Structures are given as structure tokens and as C-alpha cells.
Amino acid sequence: MFASLSDRFNETFRKLAGRGRISESNVRDAMQEVRTALLEADVHYEVVKSFCDDVLQDALGQEVTQSLKPGQEMIGIVNQRLIDLMGPVDSHIMYVSPPPTVIMMCGLQGSGKTTTCGKLAAYLKRRDKSVMVAAADLQRPAAVEQLRTVVEQVRDQMPGGGSTHFYAEPEKCAEYGKAVGVAVGVCQRALNAARQTGIDVLILDTAGRLHVNDDLMGELRAVNQALTPHQIYLVVDAMTGQDAVNSAKAFHESLAVDGVILTKFDSDTRGGAALSVKKVTGAPVKFVGVGEHLDALEEFHPERMAGRILGMGDVVSLVERAQLEVSEQEAEELQERMAKGQLTMDDFLGQLKKLRRMGPLKQLLGMLPGVGSAIKDLPIEDKQLNGIEGIINSMTKQERRDVKVLNNSRRKRVADGSGSDLRQVSQLTKTFDTVTKMSRQMSDTGAMGKMKAMKDLASGQGGADPAALAGLLRTKGSTRTTSPKAKSAKRRKGRSGSGGKRRKR
């Protein structure tokens, strides 16, 4: 998300920063490039026009042309205007007393609404709330079973002190067009069940359609009038660009939506919906789906998103993700071992598993200032981490405690046991050694020093092995292999060539 837009913004600001003095004409030219970049990112035309006019007015009003650092001045202005464009937003859910707080979820088919209901339930469970999810999409019988599966996964697999419950009346399902109006009664009975059970939050998964139509809106309005939910969230597929904004506007005009949840935010979509939806609809973005897993739902923070767009990273969100996976005591114990150089492969494997739960590794590294651009062309494959876990699990306890005991015969045994080869085992131990050394150095530095060390590891600067990160992830390379016959022919040719030279001499 936002990768191409960030590149265009940074290139524009670099041009300004490279000039000793700039003129009003230079600023206008820069804003023309920003305008083009936003339009290419599928941002709504009216939003682009208003945004660029506001930035230009701010830039000329603050006399950026007289500044010694015009590039930095422009970044500051654009950053603030991006925050204003997407916010202000308070993503916290307001809970009512007496409970339950009723949240109505709506959206088009294919937007990820049912999965998002599960993600929201997991979000609330982690915050020690009891949640009931009600299946109110009765036009598609499969939708009820899909939601049941998702809720059971949240109940059984997701962490948290809260509880998760499911309410459905599958016998009320009917073919399309024959279950109209039935959803209202199901929602009312779900609300009664939630009250009797003492549930904190009731989530209503309402029906969707392939497009906005009168039947869909009529049913949603009936549920809204019968239950008067405390919050109405619209689930929007961020990959649909301007269509997402248009459908959000139609829903908001009919239901007065309280917030938007953007799904598929981890895709390579251009980001126009995120920048447009608040301005066009008036409904703020409350959450974003950042992955396929049920814990991949983040609160939306305009100031952090603006930082990502401008390449300034998002360290706060990265820290928040880490805090959900690692307790303060665990972090202190690990830091103490790192400082003493006592990091083991078991520690490495444990942190690797926690890291995977935090999200895609390339996405996490991109949250560090300056690292995103350094690794944007690295084909980092998260699924390749399975190979690393396999190698570590093939080691003995002694080898995991001290990788220095791994001689060639041990490496071969580990390679055979994990289905890898000697090169991959050697690369892992080399990378582990690099990480251990950097961990020891980072333990003596402040926050800025730690971020610099991470950037050095990703970009290959500061003495770090430039292949360490790529080797760690076993990134994709050429899949072409040489046949044994070709290898044999090459060896014969080499012997013949060398022999010929000896005869010639």
C-alpha cells in the first residue's frame, strides 16, 4: 500500500531539497507532480484538487521559498495536510452501560465483511470483552456456516481474556429474494440472547449484495430502525479504488455510517480509497485489515498513515504490535541475554515465531524510517521462514545453544534432516552471527541507534553483511538448475581445455 505514491512524493521533495534557493514556480511545479501522483493513486479528483490547493496556499503563506531547507518545509506542510485529510479519527469503540454495545456491520459481497466480523471479535476478545456475533445474512446459507467457522477460530485460537459466542438461526435461511425481512427478527432475538448472557458487544453480520440496490438498503434500514445499533461500520475493499468510495458514499447517505473499515490494506493497491473516503463521505476510517489472519486488524491513525506515505515510517504501530506479542518481562530477559552475547538459536526461533504473528516481515521492516525504500526491491518471502524453522528444529539442543559446534558433518546432518542444503545451513548460522553481534551493539545504544542498526542490516551499510537479510529469508532467485549430464560435459570440457594447454606448453 502507498509504495508508488511514497516514491513519487520522495522524488518530488528530493528535487526541492537539492536546490539552494527555490521560487514560487518551483513550488507550483512540485505540487503539479504531487497532483499527478495522487491521481495515479486513484484518489478522488475533487479531493486531489482541494488537497493541492491547500498545500500550495500553506507553502506560499509560510514563505517556503525563503527557507534554507525548502524540502523539509514542504514535507512538514504535506504531512499535516495528509493528517487533516484522513482525520481526525478516534478509533476507540464507545461501550454502553448497561451492555451490550450493538455494532452493525454492512458492506458489499466480496469486501471481506464476514472475515472482518471475526477480526473485530478477536480485537475485542484481546481487550477482555465478551462478544457475540450474529449471522444476519440469510440470503446465502453458506454465509452462516462461513461465519460460524470464523467465530469458532476466534474462540479457540485467538488470545485474550474475553469470550466469543455465535448466534444463528440457519433454518431461517432461504434462496435469494425469499428471506427478505427475516433478518430483523433474527437480530432482535440475538440481542435478547446477548442481554440474557451478559455479553459486552453484539456484532451483527448483515447481508451484502454485488452492488448497492434498493432491496439491500431496505433490509439494512429495517435492521437499523428495529435495533438502533450504537455503531454502524461499513466494510470496504481498499483494492476497488474509486468504486469503494462511491459505494461508501451511498451507504453513508442511507444509513449514516459511523465508520469505515478498509480491508486488504496489505495489498499492492494504490491507496486512493484510504485518502478519499473521509473527505467524500464524511465517514471516518476506524480500522484497517492488514492481513489474512484473524488478528490482522489495526486501529487507523491518520498521523501514522501520513508518516508511512512520506517514508517516515511508523515506529509507534510497530512497537504496539510487538507489545501484544512480547511481555515486558520477556523483553527484559531477552535484552539481558543479548547484551551478554548469550542469544541462542532457541531464542532466535522464539522471536521468529512472534515476529511472524506480528505480520509480514517486509511490512514490519517498512515501518522503520528509511528502511522501506532500502528493501522495497528485495523479494522477501515470508513463507520461506518455514525453511529456517525446519533447519533450527533439526539441530540438537547443544547445537541450538552454541552454533559454533556445527562442523561440516553436523551441518550436513542438519541439512539432510531439514530438507535443505549445506549452503542454506551455513547462511543461517552466518546470519545468526550477524544478528548476535548487532544485538550486542544495539544493547549499548539508544532508540535512534537501534533504528540505525536495523537500517544498516537491511541496506548492507555499517559493516553489516548486505546478503544477511536476503539469506535469512531465502529470497527467490533463479529456479533454473543444471542437469547432471550438463555438469559432466562441463567437467570434461574443463579437463580437455586444461590438458590442451599443457600439451601446447
Secondary structure, 3 states (H helix, E strand, C coil): CCHHHHHHHHHHHHHHHCCCCCCHHHHHHHHHHHHHHHHHCCCCHHHHHHHHHHHHHHHHHCCHHHCCCHHHHHHHHHHHHHHHHHCCCCCCCCCCCCCCEEEEEEECCCCCHHHHHHHHHHHHHHCCCCEEEEEECCCCHHHHHHHHHHHHHHHHHCCCCCCEEEECCHHHCCCCCCCCCHHHHHHHHHHHHHHHHCCCEEEEEECCCCCCCHHHHHHHHHHHHHHCCCEEEEEEEHHHCHHHHHHHHHHHHHHCCCEEEEECCCCCCCCHHHHHHHHHHCCCEEEEECCCCCCCEEECCHHHHHHHHCCCCCHHHHHHHHHHHCCHHHHHHHHHHHHCCCCCHHHHHHHHHHHHHHCCHHHHHCCCCCHHHHHCCCCCCHHHHHHHHHHHHCCCHHHHHCHHHCCHHHHHHHHHHHCCCHHHHHHHHHHHHHHHHHHHHHCCCCHHHHHHHHHHHHHCCCCCCCCHHHHHHCCCCCCCCCCHHHHHHHHHHHHHHHHHHHHHC
